[in-house]
Amino acid sequence: MSGPIEPQWNLLPDDPEAFFGLSGEYDLRDLKRKYNSFIRQFKPERFPEEFQKIRAAFERLNDALRYHERPGTSVIQPDQQFDWKFNEPTKQNPQPEKRPPELVEPREFPFPDDARPVERSDSLSAQSDPQPLHERISVESLPGIFEDLKQKEEKTPYDYYTLAVLSDIRQEETHAFAYWLLEGLQAHPDEPALFELLRQYFANQPDPDGLPELLEATSRAVRTDRFYYLTERAWDELLCHDAFSDFREHLETCEANLLDHRIDHMLVFYLHILKTAVWKASDHWLREKFGEIEAHYDRLPYWAEEEIDFLEQINLYRSQRSEFLEGGPVRAMIDQAIFDYCTKRESDADRSFLECQNQLVSLEEEVLREFNVPEKDIGIVLYLWERISSEVLERIAEELYPEQTESLEVQAKKLGHRLLTEGVGIRYQVLHSLALILGLGVLGSIGLII
């Protein structure tokens, strides 16, 4: 039997579609199938670097598909993104009648003091035929190039990109890289490479210090509902680490700056953010956001129905959580795995699930005792395990070879497979995910319920 195919790592990060072997029309299911096949081969605990590359490529395409965006590129291409004459400015036609008045005049961003543009020097103004940037780098100091570029009156998108990179090298104030990209997007609205570079910046866990101010500045520069697609991953970080009252205040401030009345991106954003927010938000805020989604249900993409159902069940479970936890310590373990699935990054959530599974396999009597109840009393938990286990097991499923030393994880997988293949009847199908996780103990519970 031939071994797994080695991924084409040279295609990342610039061409994630080719890396996953996707082209033409494909959807979230196609992407997830390709992604899971790689994750089974490159597990995060054994191949952390490879896993991070695969995960970043997946998130990039997944985000674009959810928001109905064309997967952006940050590659500098002469026929699309940037002017490769580097120092020749592209004349801009602002067309004020087609743009919000707030964007016509240059906007002030909170740049660090030493990153602000300065007056052009006589020597630079007199330079009639400046050297291309790639030649200047080999003979001039980077700080000198940085200062000269700041003095240019009309900057190309590539100039702003260069300023962003050089500000990073100079280790200026926090988020100086992103602020230069924002300045570039103001001068060149909707420039695709600058937009994608900024989106990737937000996706790569930027420093939380000053992040709310950066998001607010972004909402003043990108005032359409594409703001949600651009900044979604940064909101994930704020939601995880800030008090919810602070998160809500920052989000409302940014949303007040948006001028676009389209709501499609907003709906996708809240479908995503609610998975974590449901554990931290007030009941009033949750009713408001679920109500907005319900009111515009007909505008949601095809995949949203299953996601809404899951979110509603999570919200319902949260309202009954304290009662469920009264059942004993095994239930507390299960509750923690559900919570981690909703609030942690994928690899950490999968690890929490497997640790819970491994412990439960050895707790037959405790599981039997705590789940010896009518099915209706644990119906929501059964549904949640159905969803969580199916997703996690898609990622960790692998061939089981007899010669392998059997860890608890392998034992649990085999047990789950046997329960699934040998079980008959509707009730076995309804309970198969719980059987998969709880192992032998749930087998007794199933017998009692039937």
Secondary structure as a PSIPRED ss2 file (coil, helix, strand):
# PSIPRED VFORMAT (PSIPRED V4.0)

   1 M C   1.000  0.000  0.000
   2 S C   1.000  0.000  0.000
   3 G C   1.000  0.000  0.000
   4 P C   1.000  0.000  0.000
   5 I C   1.000  0.000  0.000
   6 E C   1.000  0.000  0.000
   7 P C   1.000  0.000  0.000
   8 Q C   1.000  0.000  0.000
   9 W H   0.000  1.000  0.000
  10 N H   0.000  1.000  0.000
  11 L H   0.000  1.000  0.000
  12 L C   1.000  0.000  0.000
  13 P C   1.000  0.000  0.000
  14 D C   1.000  0.000  0.000
  15 D C   1.000  0.000  0.000
  16 P H   0.000  1.000  0.000
  17 E H   0.000  1.000  0.000
  18 A H   0.000  1.000  0.000
  19 F H   0.000  1.000  0.000
  20 F C   1.000  0.000  0.000
  21 G C   1.000  0.000  0.000
  22 L C   1.000  0.000  0.000
  23 S C   1.000  0.000  0.000
  24 G C   1.000  0.000  0.000
  25 E C   1.000  0.000  0.000
  26 Y C   1.000  0.000  0.000
  27 D C   1.000  0.000  0.000
  28 L H   0.000  1.000  0.000
  29 R H   0.000  1.000  0.000
  30 D H   0.000  1.000  0.000
  31 L H   0.000  1.000  0.000
  32 K H   0.000  1.000  0.000
  33 R H   0.000  1.000  0.000
  34 K H   0.000  1.000  0.000
  35 Y H   0.000  1.000  0.000
  36 N H   0.000  1.000  0.000
  37 S H   0.000  1.000  0.000
  38 F H   0.000  1.000  0.000
  39 I H   0.000  1.000  0.000
  40 R H   0.000  1.000  0.000
  41 Q H   0.000  1.000  0.000
  42 F C   1.000  0.000  0.000
  43 K C   1.000  0.000  0.000
  44 P C   1.000  0.000  0.000
  45 E C   1.000  0.000  0.000
  46 R C   1.000  0.000  0.000
  47 F C   1.000  0.000  0.000
  48 P H   0.000  1.000  0.000
  49 E H   0.000  1.000  0.000
  50 E H   0.000  1.000  0.000
  51 F H   0.000  1.000  0.000
  52 Q H   0.000  1.000  0.000
  53 K H   0.000  1.000  0.000
  54 I H   0.000  1.000  0.000
  55 R H   0.000  1.000  0.000
  56 A H   0.000  1.000  0.000
  57 A H   0.000  1.000  0.000
  58 F H   0.000  1.000  0.000
  59 E H   0.000  1.000  0.000
  60 R H   0.000  1.000  0.000
  61 L H   0.000  1.000  0.000
  62 N H   0.000  1.000  0.000
  63 D H   0.000  1.000  0.000
  64 A H   0.000  1.000  0.000
  65 L H   0.000  1.000  0.000
  66 R H   0.000  1.000  0.000
  67 Y C   1.000  0.000  0.000
  68 H C   1.000  0.000  0.000
  69 E C   1.000  0.000  0.000
  70 R C   1.000  0.000  0.000
  71 P C   1.000  0.000  0.000
  72 G C   1.000  0.000  0.000
  73 T C   1.000  0.000  0.000
  74 S C   1.000  0.000  0.000
  75 V C   1.000  0.000  0.000
  76 I C   1.000  0.000  0.000
  77 Q C   1.000  0.000  0.000
  78 P C   1.000  0.000  0.000
  79 D C   1.000  0.000  0.000
  80 Q C   1.000  0.000  0.000
  81 Q C   1.000  0.000  0.000
  82 F C   1.000  0.000  0.000
  83 D C   1.000  0.000  0.000
  84 W C   1.000  0.000  0.000
  85 K C   1.000  0.000  0.000
  86 F C   1.000  0.000  0.000
  87 N C   1.000  0.000  0.000
  88 E C   1.000  0.000  0.000
  89 P C   1.000  0.000  0.000
  90 T C   1.000  0.000  0.000
  91 K C   1.000  0.000  0.000
  92 Q C   1.000  0.000  0.000
  93 N C   1.000  0.000  0.000
  94 P C   1.000  0.000  0.000
  95 Q C   1.000  0.000  0.000
  96 P H   0.000  1.000  0.000
  97 E H   0.000  1.000  0.000
  98 K H   0.000  1.000  0.000
  99 R C   1.000  0.000  0.000
 100 P C   1.000  0.000  0.000
 101 P H   0.000  1.000  0.000
 102 E H   0.000  1.000  0.000
 103 L H   0.000  1.000  0.000
 104 V C   1.000  0.000  0.000
 105 E C   1.000  0.000  0.000
 106 P C   1.000  0.000  0.000
 107 R C   1.000  0.000  0.000
 108 E C   1.000  0.000  0.000
 109 F C   1.000  0.000  0.000
 110 P C   1.000  0.000  0.000
 111 F C   1.000  0.000  0.000
 112 P C   1.000  0.000  0.000
 113 D H   0.000  1.000  0.000
 114 D H   0.000  1.000  0.000
 115 A H   0.000  1.000  0.000
 116 R C   1.000  0.000  0.000
 117 P C   1.000  0.000  0.000
 118 V C   1.000  0.000  0.000
 119 E C   1.000  0.000  0.000
 120 R C   1.000  0.000  0.000
 121 S C   1.000  0.000  0.000
 122 D H   0.000  1.000  0.000
 123 S H   0.000  1.000  0.000
 124 L H   0.000  1.000  0.000
 125 S H   0.000  1.000  0.000
 126 A C   1.000  0.000  0.000
 127 Q C   1.000  0.000  0.000
 128 S C   1.000  0.000  0.000
 129 D C   1.000  0.000  0.000
 130 P C   1.000  0.000  0.000
 131 Q C   1.000  0.000  0.000
 132 P C   1.000  0.000  0.000
 133 L H   0.000  1.000  0.000
 134 H H   0.000  1.000  0.000
 135 E H   0.000  1.000  0.000
 136 R H   0.000  1.000  0.000
 137 I H   0.000  1.000  0.000
 138 S H   0.000  1.000  0.000
 139 V H   0.000  1.000  0.000
 140 E C   1.000  0.000  0.000
 141 S C   1.000  0.000  0.000
 142 L H   0.000  1.000  0.000
 143 P H   0.000  1.000  0.000
 144 G H   0.000  1.000  0.000
 145 I H   0.000  1.000  0.000
 146 F H   0.000  1.000  0.000
 147 E H   0.000  1.000  0.000
 148 D H   0.000  1.000  0.000
 149 L H   0.000  1.000  0.000
 150 K H   0.000  1.000  0.000
 151 Q H   0.000  1.000  0.000
 152 K C   1.000  0.000  0.000
 153 E C   1.000  0.000  0.000
 154 E C   1.000  0.000  0.000
 155 K C   1.000  0.000  0.000
 156 T C   1.000  0.000  0.000
 157 P H   0.000  1.000  0.000
 158 Y H   0.000  1.000  0.000
 159 D H   0.000  1.000  0.000
 160 Y H   0.000  1.000  0.000
 161 Y H   0.000  1.000  0.000
 162 T H   0.000  1.000  0.000
 163 L H   0.000  1.000  0.000
 164 A H   0.000  1.000  0.000
 165 V H   0.000  1.000  0.000
 166 L H   0.000  1.000  0.000
 167 S H   0.000  1.000  0.000
 168 D H   0.000  1.000  0.000
 169 I H   0.000  1.000  0.000
 170 R C   1.000  0.000  0.000
 171 Q C   1.000  0.000  0.000
 172 E C   1.000  0.000  0.000
 173 E C   1.000  0.000  0.000
 174 T C   1.000  0.000  0.000
 175 H C   1.000  0.000  0.000
 176 A H   0.000  1.000  0.000
 177 F H   0.000  1.000  0.000
 178 A H   0.000  1.000  0.000
 179 Y H   0.000  1.000  0.000
 180 W H   0.000  1.000  0.000
 181 L H   0.000  1.000  0.000
 182 L H   0.000  1.000  0.000
 183 E H   0.000  1.000  0.000
 184 G H   0.000  1.000  0.000
 185 L H   0.000  1.000  0.000
 186 Q H   0.000  1.000  0.000
 187 A H   0.000  1.000  0.000
 188 H C   1.000  0.000  0.000
 189 P C   1.000  0.000  0.000
 190 D C   1.000  0.000  0.000
 191 E C   1.000  0.000  0.000
 192 P H   0.000  1.000  0.000
 193 A H   0.000  1.000  0.000
 194 L H   0.000  1.000  0.000
 195 F H   0.000  1.000  0.000
 196 E H   0.000  1.000  0.000
 197 L H   0.000  1.000  0.000
 198 L H   0.000  1.000  0.000
 199 R H   0.000  1.000  0.000
 200 Q H   0.000  1.000  0.000
 201 Y H   0.000  1.000  0.000
 202 F H   0.000  1.000  0.000
 203 A H   0.000  1.000  0.000
 204 N C   1.000  0.000  0.000
 205 Q C   1.000  0.000  0.000
 206 P C   1.000  0.000  0.000
 207 D C   1.000  0.000  0.000
 208 P C   1.000  0.000  0.000
 209 D C   1.000  0.000  0.000
 210 G C   1.000  0.000  0.000
 211 L H   0.000  1.000  0.000
 212 P H   0.000  1.000  0.000
 213 E H   0.000  1.000  0.000
 214 L H   0.000  1.000  0.000
 215 L H   0.000  1.000  0.000
 216 E H   0.000  1.000  0.000
 217 A H   0.000  1.000  0.000
 218 T H   0.000  1.000  0.000
 219 S H   0.000  1.000  0.000
 220 R H   0.000  1.000  0.000
 221 A H   0.000  1.000  0.000
 222 V C   1.000  0.000  0.000
 223 R C   1.000  0.000  0.000
 224 T C   1.000  0.000  0.000
 225 D C   1.000  0.000  0.000
 226 R H   0.000  1.000  0.000
 227 F H   0.000  1.000  0.000
 228 Y H   0.000  1.000  0.000
 229 Y H   0.000  1.000  0.000
 230 L H   0.000  1.000  0.000
 231 T H   0.000  1.000  0.000
 232 E H   0.000  1.000  0.000
 233 R H   0.000  1.000  0.000
 234 A H   0.000  1.000  0.000
 235 W H   0.000  1.000  0.000
 236 D H   0.000  1.000  0.000
 237 E H   0.000  1.000  0.000
 238 L H   0.000  1.000  0.000
 239 L H   0.000  1.000  0.000
 240 C H   0.000  1.000  0.000
 241 H H   0.000  1.000  0.000
 242 D C   1.000  0.000  0.000
 243 A C   1.000  0.000  0.000
 244 F H   0.000  1.000  0.000
 245 S H   0.000  1.000  0.000
 246 D H   0.000  1.000  0.000
 247 F H   0.000  1.000  0.000
 248 R H   0.000  1.000  0.000
 249 E H   0.000  1.000  0.000
 250 H H   0.000  1.000  0.000
 251 L H   0.000  1.000  0.000
 252 E H   0.000  1.000  0.000
 253 T H   0.000  1.000  0.000
 254 C H   0.000  1.000  0.000
 255 E H   0.000  1.000  0.000
 256 A H   0.000  1.000  0.000
 257 N H   0.000  1.000  0.000
 258 L C   1.000  0.000  0.000
 259 L C   1.000  0.000  0.000
 260 D C   1.000  0.000  0.000
 261 H C   1.000  0.000  0.000
 262 R C   1.000  0.000  0.000
 263 I C   1.000  0.000  0.000
 264 D H   0.000  1.000  0.000
 265 H H   0.000  1.000  0.000
 266 M H   0.000  1.000  0.000
 267 L H   0.000  1.000  0.000
 268 V H   0.000  1.000  0.000
 269 F H   0.000  1.000  0.000
 270 Y H   0.000  1.000  0.000
 271 L H   0.000  1.000  0.000
 272 H H   0.000  1.000  0.000
 273 I H   0.000  1.000  0.000
 274 L H   0.000  1.000  0.000
 275 K H   0.000  1.000  0.000
 276 T H   0.000  1.000  0.000
 277 A H   0.000  1.000  0.000
 278 V C   1.000  0.000  0.000
 279 W C   1.000  0.000  0.000
 280 K C   1.000  0.000  0.000
 281 A C   1.000  0.000  0.000
 282 S C   1.000  0.000  0.000
 283 D H   0.000  1.000  0.000
 284 H H   0.000  1.000  0.000
 285 W H   0.000  1.000  0.000
 286 L H   0.000  1.000  0.000
 287 R H   0.000  1.000  0.000
 288 E H   0.000  1.000  0.000
 289 K H   0.000  1.000  0.000
 290 F H   0.000  1.000  0.000
 291 G H   0.000  1.000  0.000
 292 E H   0.000  1.000  0.000
 293 I H   0.000  1.000  0.000
 294 E H   0.000  1.000  0.000
 295 A H   0.000  1.000  0.000
 296 H C   1.000  0.000  0.000
 297 Y H   0.000  1.000  0.000
 298 D H   0.000  1.000  0.000
 299 R H   0.000  1.000  0.000
 300 L C   1.000  0.000  0.000
 301 P C   1.000  0.000  0.000
 302 Y C   1.000  0.000  0.000
 303 W C   1.000  0.000  0.000
 304 A H   0.000  1.000  0.000
 305 E H   0.000  1.000  0.000
 306 E H   0.000  1.000  0.000
 307 E H   0.000  1.000  0.000
 308 I H   0.000  1.000  0.000
 309 D H   0.000  1.000  0.000
 310 F H   0.000  1.000  0.000
 311 L H   0.000  1.000  0.000
 312 E H   0.000  1.000  0.000
 313 Q H   0.000  1.000  0.000
 314 I H   0.000  1.000  0.000
 315 N H   0.000  1.000  0.000
 316 L H   0.000  1.000  0.000
 317 Y H   0.000  1.000  0.000
 318 R H   0.000  1.000  0.000
 319 S H   0.000  1.000  0.000
 320 Q H   0.000  1.000  0.000
 321 R H   0.000  1.000  0.000
 322 S H   0.000  1.000  0.000
 323 E H   0.000  1.000  0.000
 324 F H   0.000  1.000  0.000
 325 L H   0.000  1.000  0.000
 326 E C   1.000  0.000  0.000
 327 G C   1.000  0.000  0.000
 328 G C   1.000  0.000  0.000
 329 P H   0.000  1.000  0.000
 330 V H   0.000  1.000  0.000
 331 R H   0.000  1.000  0.000
 332 A H   0.000  1.000  0.000
 333 M H   0.000  1.000  0.000
 334 I H   0.000  1.000  0.000
 335 D H   0.000  1.000  0.000
 336 Q H   0.000  1.000  0.000
 337 A H   0.000  1.000  0.000
 338 I H   0.000  1.000  0.000
 339 F H   0.000  1.000  0.000
 340 D H   0.000  1.000  0.000
 341 Y H   0.000  1.000  0.000
 342 C H   0.000  1.000  0.000
 343 T H   0.000  1.000  0.000
 344 K C   1.000  0.000  0.000
 345 R C   1.000  0.000  0.000
 346 E H   0.000  1.000  0.000
 347 S H   0.000  1.000  0.000
 348 D H   0.000  1.000  0.000
 349 A H   0.000  1.000  0.000
 350 D H   0.000  1.000  0.000
 351 R H   0.000  1.000  0.000
 352 S H   0.000  1.000  0.000
 353 F H   0.000  1.000  0.000
 354 L H   0.000  1.000  0.000
 355 E H   0.000  1.000  0.000
 356 C H   0.000  1.000  0.000
 357 Q H   0.000  1.000  0.000
 358 N H   0.000  1.000  0.000
 359 Q H   0.000  1.000  0.000
 360 L H   0.000  1.000  0.000
 361 V H   0.000  1.000  0.000
 362 S C   1.000  0.000  0.000
 363 L C   1.000  0.000  0.000
 364 E H   0.000  1.000  0.000
 365 E H   0.000  1.000  0.000
 366 E H   0.000  1.000  0.000
 367 V H   0.000  1.000  0.000
 368 L H   0.000  1.000  0.000
 369 R H   0.000  1.000  0.000
 370 E H   0.000  1.000  0.000
 371 F C   1.000  0.000  0.000
 372 N C   1.000  0.000  0.000
 373 V C   1.000  0.000  0.000
 374 P C   1.000  0.000  0.000
 375 E H   0.000  1.000  0.000
 376 K H   0.000  1.000  0.000
 377 D H   0.000  1.000  0.000
 378 I H   0.000  1.000  0.000
 379 G H   0.000  1.000  0.000
 380 I H   0.000  1.000  0.000
 381 V H   0.000  1.000  0.000
 382 L H   0.000  1.000  0.000
 383 Y H   0.000  1.000  0.000
 384 L H   0.000  1.000  0.000
 385 W H   0.000  1.000  0.000
 386 E H   0.000  1.000  0.000
 387 R H   0.000  1.000  0.000
 388 I H   0.000  1.000  0.000
 389 S H   0.000  1.000  0.000
 390 S H   0.000  1.000  0.000
 391 E H   0.000  1.000  0.000
 392 V H   0.000  1.000  0.000
 393 L H   0.000  1.000  0.000
 394 E H   0.000  1.000  0.000
 395 R H   0.000  1.000  0.000
 396 I H   0.000  1.000  0.000
 397 A C   1.000  0.000  0.000
 398 E C   1.000  0.000  0.000
 399 E C   1.000  0.000  0.000
 400 L C   1.000  0.000  0.000
 401 Y C   1.000  0.000  0.000
 402 P C   1.000  0.000  0.000
 403 E C   1.000  0.000  0.000
 404 Q C   1.000  0.000  0.000
 405 T C   1.000  0.000  0.000
 406 E C   1.000  0.000  0.000
 407 S C   1.000  0.000  0.000
 408 L H   0.000  1.000  0.000
 409 E H   0.000  1.000  0.000
 410 V H   0.000  1.000  0.000
 411 Q H   0.000  1.000  0.000
 412 A H   0.000  1.000  0.000
 413 K H   0.000  1.000  0.000
 414 K H   0.000  1.000  0.000
 415 L H   0.000  1.000  0.000
 416 G H   0.000  1.000  0.000
 417 H H   0.000  1.000  0.000
 418 R H   0.000  1.000  0.000
 419 L H   0.000  1.000  0.000
 420 L H   0.000  1.000  0.000
 421 T H   0.000  1.000  0.000
 422 E H   0.000  1.000  0.000
 423 G C   1.000  0.000  0.000
 424 V C   1.000  0.000  0.000
 425 G C   1.000  0.000  0.000
 426 I H   0.000  1.000  0.000
 427 R H   0.000  1.000  0.000
 428 Y H   0.000  1.000  0.000
 429 Q H   0.000  1.000  0.000
 430 V H   0.000  1.000  0.000
 431 L H   0.000  1.000  0.000
 432 H H   0.000  1.000  0.000
 433 S H   0.000  1.000  0.000
 434 L H   0.000  1.000  0.000
 435 A H   0.000  1.000  0.000
 436 L H   0.000  1.000  0.000
 437 I H   0.000  1.000  0.000
 438 L H   0.000  1.000  0.000
 439 G C   1.000  0.000  0.000
 440 L H   0.000  1.000  0.000
 441 G H   0.000  1.000  0.000
 442 V H   0.000  1.000  0.000
 443 L H   0.000  1.000  0.000
 444 G H   0.000  1.000  0.000
 445 S H   0.000  1.000  0.000
 446 I H   0.000  1.000  0.000
 447 G H   0.000  1.000  0.000
 448 L H   0.000  1.000  0.000
 449 I H   0.000  1.000  0.000
 450 I C   1.000  0.000  0.000
